[in-house]
Amino acid sequence: MSSLPKTQRSVQINAHGGLDVIKVVTDAPVPIPEDNQVLVKNAFAGLNFIDTYARTGLYLAPSFPFTLGREAEGKIAAVGKSIQDFKVGDKVAYLGVGALAEYTALDPLHVAHVPSAIPEGVAAAGILQGLTALSFARESYEIKKGDYVLIHAAAGGFGLWLVQVAKALGAHIIATASSDAKLAIAQEHGAEFLINYSTQDWIAEVKKITKDAGGGVAAVFDGVGKDTFDGDLEAVRRKGTVVSLGNASGAVPPFAISRLGSKNIKLVRPQLFGYIAEREEFETYAKEVFDWIIEGKVK
Ligand SMILES: NC(=O)c1ccc[n+]([C@@H]2O[C@H](COP(=O)([O-])OP(=O)(O)OC[C@H]3O[C@@H](n4cnc5c(N)ncnc54)[C@H](OP(=O)(O)O)[C@@H]3O)[C@@H](O)[C@H]2O)c1
């Protein structure tokens, strides 16, 4: 521990706001892990839409300065007295607050050993979105063979993971994105039907595609939020499921719950952490994410 530096570079905000609130500081203290924490020397960090929510204040920071970043990969640099499952030098990837820094101290609940077969940096790029895609495709709505599933922003980080998971589960994937170039990427990863929601009437297109399958999708996975939520209620079929999982265009405003009744729609608003709150749950899904990467089932 004595060989560790006292200060480090980190990406911080001191207030919520636009891009100008983001500062790279060089004199942030290197945290000292508590007895039940590990200290990770980060080598790679992933960027996620949640970093935008943390900057703008849609998700409020508990205090300032607040270090951004929610996932990273690196090596254990120090362990607290009660830690048994990790030792200095172990290669790990994790979910945790403050990943955009050289060192991050955290509870090991969401820290996983990275198998040696995974190339450098890949675990950091995939763990949060991979865990989300796999757990949501099983637990928010269990995707089944032959289902018509609508995935918004399908060429994004989470979207591309979910396209590949849904494809492997045998679903017909209807992908939306804001450009034809993005749709081509979704197609390369397994999307069967492509809709440019900047230029096309996406609700009408979904109804056309699903006209022989109940006139709507079995499930919609929506990380766009405000701009698409109303349309989701139209695009889903009777007894279908709307998984409202994010707010890229803004938070979904309050609405009358009775609107679900006309088609007996199920509405779910999941958070990844609700599916990996127990260590065993996290380990199961993390192993699956790593297996998918190693087996080349996900690009
Ligand atoms: N609930 C959870 O636990 C959980 C966990 C992980 C991720 N998520 C959610 O999953 C979604 C995707 O996250 P991600 O990290 O993978 O990000 P991302 O997909 O790389 O980015 C979000 C995408 O949303 C689309 N979008 C539509 N309207 C937008 C707007 N006004 N501003 C910006 N983007 C807009 C864009 O795609 P187009 O250009 O194609 O429109 C953009 O690429 C987010 O909503 C995130 O909050 C939720």
The ligand as an SDF file (V2000), in Angstrom:
LIG
                    3D

 48 52  0  0  0  0  0  0  0  0999 V2000
  -32.1650    0.3840  -16.3640 N   0  0  0  0  0  0  0  0  0  0  0  0
  -30.8970    0.0340  -16.3060 C   0  0  0  0  0  0  0  0  0  0  0  0
  -30.4230   -0.5760  -15.3350 O   0  0  0  0  0  0  0  0  0  0  0  0
  -30.0110    0.3550  -17.4690 C   0  0  0  0  0  0  0  0  0  0  0  0
  -28.7170   -0.1820  -17.5470 C   0  0  0  0  0  0  0  0  0  0  0  0
  -27.9380    0.1230  -18.6660 C   0  0  0  0  0  0  0  0  0  0  0  0
  -28.4390    0.9670  -19.6480 C   0  0  0  0  0  0  0  0  0  0  0  0
  -29.6850    1.4900  -19.4860 N   0  0  0  0  0  0  0  0  0  0  0  0
  -30.2560    2.4030  -20.4730 C   0  0  0  0  0  0  0  0  0  0  0  0
  -30.0740    1.8810  -21.7610 O   0  0  0  0  0  0  0  0  0  0  0  0
  -30.0520    2.9670  -22.6850 C   0  0  0  0  0  0  0  0  0  0  0  0
  -28.8300    2.8110  -23.5570 C   0  0  0  0  0  0  0  0  0  0  0  0
  -27.6780    3.0300  -22.7510 O   0  0  0  0  0  0  0  0  0  0  0  0
  -26.2180    2.9740  -23.3790 P   0  0  0  0  0  0  0  0  0  0  0  0
  -25.2870    3.3080  -22.2730 O   0  0  0  0  0  0  0  0  0  0  0  0
  -26.0030    1.7280  -24.1230 O   0  0  0  0  0  0  0  0  0  0  0  0
  -26.2430    4.2400  -24.3650 O   0  0  0  0  0  0  0  0  0  0  0  0
  -26.3110    4.2960  -25.9650 P   0  0  0  0  0  0  0  0  0  0  0  0
  -27.2450    3.2680  -26.4750 O   0  0  0  0  0  0  0  0  0  0  0  0
  -24.9530    4.2130  -26.4930 O   0  0  0  0  0  0  0  0  0  0  0  0
  -26.9320    5.7090  -26.2390 O   0  0  0  0  0  0  0  0  0  0  0  0
  -28.2970    5.9660  -26.1940 C   0  0  0  0  0  0  0  0  0  0  0  0
  -28.9300    6.0310  -27.5850 C   0  0  0  0  0  0  0  0  0  0  0  0
  -30.2230    6.5750  -27.4150 O   0  0  0  0  0  0  0  0  0  0  0  0
  -30.6180    7.1710  -28.6240 C   0  0  0  0  0  0  0  0  0  0  0  0
  -31.2610    8.4700  -28.3670 N   0  0  0  0  0  0  0  0  0  0  0  0
  -32.5410    8.7630  -28.6530 C   0  0  0  0  0  0  0  0  0  0  0  0
  -32.8450   10.0170  -28.3050 N   0  0  0  0  0  0  0  0  0  0  0  0
  -31.7110   10.5480  -27.7790 C   0  0  0  0  0  0  0  0  0  0  0  0
  -31.3990   11.8290  -27.2700 C   0  0  0  0  0  0  0  0  0  0  0  0
  -32.3030   12.8150  -27.2000 N   0  0  0  0  0  0  0  0  0  0  0  0
  -30.1410   12.0380  -26.8380 N   0  0  0  0  0  0  0  0  0  0  0  0
  -29.2190   11.0490  -26.8940 C   0  0  0  0  0  0  0  0  0  0  0  0
  -29.4610    9.8140  -27.3720 N   0  0  0  0  0  0  0  0  0  0  0  0
  -30.7030    9.5710  -27.8160 C   0  0  0  0  0  0  0  0  0  0  0  0
  -29.3700    7.3000  -29.5070 C   0  0  0  0  0  0  0  0  0  0  0  0
  -29.4910    6.3280  -30.5530 O   0  0  0  0  0  0  0  0  0  0  0  0
  -30.1070    6.7690  -31.9790 P   0  0  0  0  0  0  0  0  0  0  0  0
  -29.1600    7.7890  -32.5280 O   0  0  0  0  0  0  0  0  0  0  0  0
  -30.1810    5.5400  -32.7750 O   0  0  0  0  0  0  0  0  0  0  0  0
  -31.4630    7.3620  -31.6690 O   0  0  0  0  0  0  0  0  0  0  0  0
  -28.2350    6.9310  -28.5680 C   0  0  0  0  0  0  0  0  0  0  0  0
  -27.1920    6.2860  -29.2420 O   0  0  0  0  0  0  0  0  0  0  0  0
  -30.0550    4.2510  -21.8490 C   0  0  0  0  0  0  0  0  0  0  0  0
  -31.3620    4.7270  -21.7450 O   0  0  0  0  0  0  0  0  0  0  0  0
  -29.5950    3.7650  -20.4890 C   0  0  0  0  0  0  0  0  0  0  0  0
  -30.0440    4.5690  -19.4320 O   0  0  0  0  0  0  0  0  0  0  0  0
  -30.4710    1.1920  -18.4340 C   0  0  0  0  0  0  0  0  0  0  0  0
  1  2  1  0
  2  3  2  0
  2  4  1  0
  4  5  1  0
  4 48  2  0
  5  6  2  0
  6  7  1  0
  7  8  2  0
  8  9  1  0
  8 48  1  0
  9 10  1  0
  9 46  1  0
 10 11  1  0
 11 12  1  0
 11 44  1  0
 12 13  1  0
 13 14  1  0
 14 15  2  0
 14 16  1  0
 14 17  1  0
 17 18  1  0
 18 19  2  0
 18 20  1  0
 18 21  1  0
 21 22  1  0
 22 23  1  0
 23 24  1  0
 23 42  1  0
 24 25  1  0
 25 26  1  0
 25 36  1  0
 26 27  1  0
 26 35  1  0
 27 28  2  0
 28 29  1  0
 29 30  1  0
 29 35  2  0
 30 31  1  0
 30 32  2  0
 32 33  1  0
 33 34  2  0
 34 35  1  0
 36 37  1  0
 36 42  1  0
 37 38  1  0
 38 39  2  0
 38 40  1  0
 38 41  1  0
 42 43  1  0
 44 45  1  0
 44 46  1  0
 46 47  1  0
M  CHG  2   8   1  16  -1
M  END
$$$$
